[in-house]
Amino acid sequence: MKNTSFEWASELLPKREENSNKSTFGKLTVISGSKKYRGAAHLCVESALRGGIGYLYYLGEEELCQELRMKFPEVIYNSFAPLEGTEKEEASVIANDPACRGSVLIGPGSGLSKGLYNLTEAFILSEGGALTLDADAINSLAKFCPDPIELFRRAKREIIITPHPLEFSRLSGMPLELICSKRVEVAKEYAEKAGVTLLLKGNGTVVTDGEATYINTSGSSAIAKAGSGDALSGLLAAMTASCRIKSLDAAALAAYIHGKAGDSLAEELSEYGVLISELPREMARVINQLQKAKNANN
């Protein structure tokens, strides 16, 4: 078990090679947001862009695509009907589209529905890059999948799940009290059984693949606010695609940067005054600090 630190993060963060192009830094598809939770899409998309992704695709409802296009012209947009109406056949077509063969993030602010479950299941069983499941993707598995561990073990992609304790309780069936009292033990056991990388949020976020484990040391109540997980998942998914490091390391690195950005903002604005919409840009500043430290040590 290892604690994250600034020195560790600066060493782990890969150097951006000068002889490179957009393909060098990976492809990511984001499926996030809904009519009720529009902000989740904004936070995920900006965080992924700030995290260095080469190509970013966004799949969502037409209104959200139009809204995001005005703010983020760098993104490639594809629209579909509201997720709740997605049937298994349509979900399979989407998940197996060549554009979705890179890394994928699904679930933040998507709204709980059987359609979202169909799409989540289809992505788990499709081939491609790492698949990050957050928020309602996790809740959909908890509600509609009879055996999530069995489904995870059939996955054709690397799977990263990012629940908070209540979401993890729903998914695993374990009591919330047990999860909160034995965070490391239950996270390691579940990750090993399911064959996934698990990021269990909270004070001292636990990141484990069942063998190696990180405990995150950054972050505070400054980022204990709605939307914080959306920013984290966007950064995490981008790093799994662009940094070419193990999913476990990418998840731990993203958790550290996310928390450190909140800490930096809190120094200026207090733990009361930080806005989650400020996190994506601040996370980019933290990455800049890590790069400068890495260059100074080499």
C-alpha positions as CSV (number, residue, x, y, z in Angstrom):
1,M,0.0,0.0,0.0
2,K,1.4,3.4,-1.0
3,N,0.4,7.0,-0.3
4,T,0.4,9.4,-3.1
5,S,2.6,12.5,-3.0
6,F,3.7,15.4,-5.1
7,E,7.1,13.8,-5.7
8,W,5.5,10.5,-6.7
9,A,3.0,12.3,-9.1
10,S,5.7,14.3,-10.8
11,E,7.8,11.2,-11.4
12,L,4.8,9.2,-12.7
13,L,3.4,11.8,-15.0
14,P,4.7,11.0,-18.5
15,K,6.7,13.5,-20.5
16,R,4.8,14.9,-23.5
17,E,7.1,14.1,-26.4
18,E,7.9,16.9,-28.9
19,N,7.8,14.6,-31.9
20,S,4.1,13.8,-31.5
21,N,0.6,14.5,-32.9
22,K,-3.0,14.2,-31.8
23,S,-3.0,10.4,-32.3
24,T,-0.1,10.1,-29.9
25,F,-2.3,11.1,-27.0
26,G,-5.2,8.7,-27.4
27,K,-8.9,8.8,-28.1
28,L,-11.7,9.1,-25.6
29,T,-15.4,8.9,-25.9
30,V,-17.5,10.6,-23.2
31,I,-21.1,9.7,-22.6
32,S,-22.3,12.1,-19.9
33,G,-25.0,14.5,-18.9
34,S,-28.8,14.6,-19.5
35,K,-31.6,17.2,-19.5
36,K,-31.6,17.2,-15.7
37,Y,-27.8,17.0,-15.2
38,R,-26.4,19.2,-18.0
39,G,-23.5,20.5,-16.0
40,A,-22.0,17.0,-15.6
41,A,-21.2,16.9,-19.4
42,H,-19.5,20.3,-19.2
43,L,-17.3,19.2,-16.3
44,C,-16.4,15.9,-17.8
45,V,-15.6,17.3,-21.2
46,E,-13.5,20.2,-20.0
47,S,-11.6,18.0,-17.5
48,A,-10.8,15.5,-20.2
49,L,-9.5,18.3,-22.5
50,R,-7.4,19.8,-19.7
51,G,-6.1,16.3,-19.1
52,G,-4.3,16.2,-22.4
53,I,-6.5,13.9,-24.5
54,G,-5.6,13.9,-28.3
55,Y,-9.1,13.1,-29.7
56,L,-12.3,13.7,-27.7
57,Y,-15.7,12.4,-28.9
58,Y,-18.9,13.3,-27.1
59,L,-22.1,11.2,-27.4
60,G,-25.2,12.7,-26.0
61,E,-28.6,14.2,-26.6
62,E,-28.8,16.8,-29.5
63,E,-29.5,19.8,-27.2
64,L,-26.4,19.0,-25.1
65,C,-24.3,18.5,-28.2
66,Q,-25.4,21.9,-29.5
67,E,-24.7,23.5,-26.1
68,L,-21.3,22.0,-25.6
69,R,-20.3,22.7,-29.2
70,M,-20.5,26.5,-28.5
71,K,-18.1,26.1,-25.6
72,F,-15.7,23.3,-26.7
73,P,-15.1,23.4,-30.5
74,E,-12.2,21.0,-30.1
75,V,-14.6,18.0,-29.5
76,I,-16.2,15.7,-32.1
77,Y,-20.0,15.4,-31.5
78,N,-22.5,12.7,-32.2
79,S,-26.0,12.9,-31.0
80,F,-28.6,10.2,-30.1
81,A,-32.0,9.9,-28.6
82,P,-32.4,10.2,-24.8
83,L,-30.6,7.3,-23.1
84,E,-33.6,5.9,-21.3
85,G,-34.9,4.6,-24.7
86,T,-31.8,2.8,-25.7
87,E,-32.6,-0.9,-26.5
88,K,-30.0,-3.7,-26.4
89,E,-29.6,-3.9,-30.1
90,E,-29.0,-0.1,-30.5
91,A,-26.6,-0.2,-27.5
92,S,-24.5,-2.9,-29.2
93,V,-24.3,-0.9,-32.4
94,I,-23.1,2.2,-30.5
95,A,-20.6,0.3,-28.4
96,N,-19.1,-1.5,-31.4
97,D,-18.8,1.6,-33.6
98,P,-15.1,2.1,-34.6
99,A,-15.2,5.6,-33.1
100,C,-15.7,4.0,-29.7
101,R,-12.7,1.6,-29.9
102,G,-10.6,4.0,-27.8
103,S,-11.1,4.7,-24.1
104,V,-14.7,5.4,-22.9
105,L,-16.2,7.2,-20.0
106,I,-19.9,6.6,-19.3
107,G,-22.3,7.6,-16.6
108,P,-21.7,11.0,-15.0
109,G,-25.0,12.8,-14.8
110,S,-26.6,10.4,-17.3
111,G,-29.7,9.6,-15.3
112,L,-30.6,6.1,-14.0
113,S,-32.4,4.0,-16.6
114,K,-32.6,0.6,-18.2
115,G,-31.3,2.2,-21.4
116,L,-28.2,3.4,-19.7
117,Y,-27.7,-0.1,-18.3
118,N,-28.1,-1.6,-21.8
119,L,-25.4,0.8,-23.1
120,T,-23.1,0.1,-20.1
121,E,-23.4,-3.6,-20.5
122,A,-22.7,-3.3,-24.2
123,F,-19.5,-1.3,-23.6
124,I,-18.3,-3.8,-21.0
125,L,-18.7,-6.6,-23.5
126,S,-17.2,-4.7,-26.5
127,E,-13.6,-4.5,-27.4
128,G,-11.5,-1.4,-27.0
129,G,-9.6,0.8,-24.6
130,A,-10.2,1.3,-20.9
131,L,-13.8,1.8,-19.8
132,T,-14.4,4.1,-16.9
133,L,-17.8,3.7,-15.2
134,D,-19.0,6.5,-12.9
135,A,-22.1,7.6,-11.1
136,D,-25.3,6.4,-12.9
137,A,-23.4,3.7,-14.9
138,I,-22.6,2.1,-11.6
139,N,-26.1,2.7,-10.3
140,S,-27.6,1.1,-13.4
141,L,-25.5,-2.0,-12.8
142,A,-26.6,-2.1,-9.2
143,K,-30.3,-1.9,-10.2
144,F,-30.5,-4.0,-13.4
145,C,-27.6,-6.4,-13.4
146,P,-28.2,-9.6,-11.4
147,D,-24.4,-10.3,-10.9
148,P,-22.1,-7.3,-11.7
149,I,-19.0,-9.2,-10.7
150,E,-19.8,-12.0,-13.3
151,L,-20.4,-9.3,-15.9
152,F,-17.1,-7.6,-15.1
153,R,-15.2,-10.9,-15.4
154,R,-16.6,-11.2,-18.9
155,A,-15.3,-7.8,-19.9
156,K,-13.2,-7.4,-23.1
157,R,-11.9,-4.0,-21.9
158,E,-10.0,-2.9,-18.8
159,I,-12.7,-1.6,-16.4
160,I,-12.3,1.2,-13.9
161,I,-15.1,2.0,-11.5
162,T,-15.3,5.2,-9.5
163,P,-18.0,4.9,-6.8
164,H,-18.6,6.9,-3.6
165,P,-19.3,4.6,-0.6
166,L,-23.1,4.6,-1.1
167,E,-22.8,3.7,-4.8
168,F,-20.3,1.0,-3.9
169,S,-22.8,-0.3,-1.3
170,R,-25.5,-0.6,-4.0
171,L,-23.1,-2.3,-6.4
172,S,-21.6,-4.7,-4.0
173,G,-24.5,-5.4,-1.7
174,M,-22.2,-4.7,1.3
175,P,-23.5,-2.6,4.2
176,L,-22.5,1.1,4.0
177,E,-21.2,0.9,7.6
178,L,-18.8,-2.0,6.7
179,I,-17.5,-0.1,3.7
180,C,-16.8,3.0,5.7
181,S,-15.1,1.1,8.5
182,K,-13.0,-1.2,6.3
183,R,-12.5,0.9,3.1
184,V,-9.2,-0.6,2.1
185,E,-10.0,-4.2,2.8
186,V,-13.4,-4.3,1.0
187,A,-12.1,-2.3,-1.9
188,K,-9.2,-4.7,-2.5
189,E,-11.4,-7.8,-2.1
190,Y,-14.0,-6.5,-4.6
191,A,-11.4,-5.4,-7.2
192,E,-9.7,-8.7,-7.1
193,K,-12.9,-10.7,-7.4
194,A,-14.3,-8.5,-10.2
195,G,-11.0,-8.0,-12.1
196,V,-11.4,-4.2,-12.1
197,T,-9.5,-1.1,-11.0
198,L,-11.6,0.4,-8.2
199,L,-11.4,4.0,-7.1
200,L,-13.4,4.3,-3.8
201,K,-14.0,8.0,-3.2
202,G,-13.8,9.7,0.2
203,N,-11.4,11.1,2.7
204,G,-8.2,9.1,1.7
205,T,-9.6,7.8,-1.6
206,V,-8.6,4.2,-2.1
207,V,-7.4,3.1,-5.6
208,T,-6.7,-0.6,-6.0
209,D,-6.7,-3.4,-8.6
210,G,-6.8,-6.0,-5.8
211,E,-3.0,-6.4,-5.8
212,A,-1.5,-2.9,-5.5
213,T,-3.2,-0.2,-3.6
214,Y,-2.8,3.6,-3.3
215,I,-4.2,5.9,-0.7
216,N,-4.7,9.4,-1.9
217,T,-3.3,12.2,0.3
218,S,-4.7,15.3,-1.4
219,G,-8.2,16.9,-1.2
220,S,-10.4,18.3,1.5
221,S,-14.0,19.3,2.1
222,A,-13.4,22.1,-0.5
223,I,-14.3,19.6,-3.2
224,A,-17.0,17.8,-1.3
225,K,-19.6,19.3,-3.6
226,A,-21.9,18.2,-6.5
227,G,-20.0,17.9,-9.7
228,S,-16.6,17.0,-8.1
229,G,-16.8,13.4,-9.3
230,D,-17.6,14.5,-12.8
231,A,-14.4,16.5,-13.0
232,L,-12.4,13.6,-11.6
233,S,-13.9,11.1,-14.0
234,G,-13.2,13.3,-17.0
235,L,-9.5,13.7,-16.0
236,L,-9.1,10.0,-15.1
237,A,-10.6,8.8,-18.4
238,A,-8.3,11.2,-20.3
239,M,-5.2,10.0,-18.5
240,T,-6.0,6.3,-19.1
241,A,-6.1,7.1,-22.8
242,S,-3.3,9.7,-23.2
243,C,-0.6,8.8,-20.6
244,R,0.1,5.2,-21.6
245,I,0.5,4.1,-18.0
246,K,-1.4,1.4,-16.1
247,S,-5.0,2.1,-15.3
248,L,-4.2,1.7,-11.6
249,D,-1.5,4.4,-11.9
250,A,-3.7,6.7,-14.1
251,A,-6.5,6.5,-11.6
252,A,-4.3,7.3,-8.6
253,L,-2.6,10.1,-10.5
254,A,-5.9,11.6,-11.5
255,A,-7.2,11.4,-7.9
256,Y,-4.1,13.2,-6.6
257,I,-4.3,16.0,-9.2
258,H,-8.0,16.4,-8.6
259,G,-7.5,16.7,-4.8
260,K,-4.4,18.9,-5.1
261,A,-6.3,21.3,-7.4
262,G,-9.0,21.6,-4.7
263,D,-6.3,22.3,-2.1
264,S,-4.7,25.0,-4.2
265,L,-8.1,26.7,-4.8
266,A,-8.9,26.5,-1.1
267,E,-5.7,28.3,-0.1
268,E,-7.1,31.3,-2.0
269,L,-10.8,31.0,-1.5
270,S,-11.2,28.8,1.6
271,E,-12.8,25.4,1.8
272,Y,-16.2,27.1,1.7
273,G,-15.6,29.1,-1.4
274,V,-14.3,26.7,-4.1
275,L,-16.5,26.2,-7.2
276,I,-16.3,22.8,-8.9
277,S,-16.4,24.6,-12.2
278,E,-13.0,26.1,-11.3
279,L,-11.4,22.6,-10.9
280,P,-10.7,21.7,-14.6
281,R,-8.5,24.7,-15.1
282,E,-6.8,24.4,-11.7
283,M,-6.1,20.7,-12.5
284,A,-4.2,21.9,-15.6
285,R,-2.2,24.2,-13.4
286,V,-1.3,21.3,-11.0
287,I,-0.2,19.3,-14.0
288,N,2.0,22.2,-15.1
289,Q,3.6,22.3,-11.6
290,L,4.2,18.5,-11.8
291,Q,5.8,18.9,-15.2
292,K,8.1,21.7,-14.0
293,A,9.2,19.6,-11.0
294,K,9.8,16.6,-13.3
295,N,12.0,18.6,-15.7
296,A,13.9,20.2,-12.8
297,N,14.8,16.7,-11.5
298,N,15.9,15.3,-14.8
